[in-house]
Amino acid sequence: MARVSADGQWVAGLFWERTTHISDHHPADCLHAIVNLGPIAPGAQRAIRGKIYWAKMTKEEMRDRWLKDFPAGNSRQQ
């Protein structure tokens, strides 16, 4: 999910593996990711990958960066 500033110069976005959903609260400038960690036994550990993007770029530039950062996770979304 991505949000762009009113002037179109800044973009913020989120991506997490195994995300169940991502939402925003329009018109507030916020993003929320609900990450599915699955069943975990007491004392066990699990790692997931994710990234928060916040930069002066276009939505298209952020998408291109995301495609490079997570090539295995986005092949079905291209």
VENDADA-V296219 format. One record per pair of residues at least 12 apart in sequence whose C-alpha atoms are under 7 Angstrom apart, sorted by the first residue. I is the first residue (numbers start at 1). J is the second residue. D is the distance in Angstrom with one decimal. If there is no record, write none. Layout:
{{I;J;D} {I;J;D}}
This chain:
{{1;13;5.4} {1;14;5.7} {1;22;6.7} {2;14;6.7} {9;56;5.6} {9;57;5.9} {9;58;6.4} {10;55;5.7} {10;56;4.3} {10;57;5.6} {10;58;6.8} {11;54;5.7} {11;55;5.7} {11;56;6.3} {11;57;6.1} {11;58;6.4} {11;59;6.5} {12;53;5.3} {12;54;4.3} {12;55;6.7} {13;52;5.8} {13;53;4.8} {13;54;6.5} {14;51;6.0} {14;52;4.7} {14;53;6.2} {15;50;5.3} {15;51;5.4} {15;52;6.7} {16;35;6.9} {16;49;5.9} {16;50;3.9} {16;51;6.4} {17;48;6.1} {17;49;5.7} {17;50;6.1} {18;35;6.1} {18;36;5.5} {19;33;6.8} {19;34;6.0} {19;35;4.4} {19;36;5.6} {20;34;5.8} {20;35;5.7} {20;36;5.7} {21;33;6.1} {21;34;5.5} {22;34;6.2}}
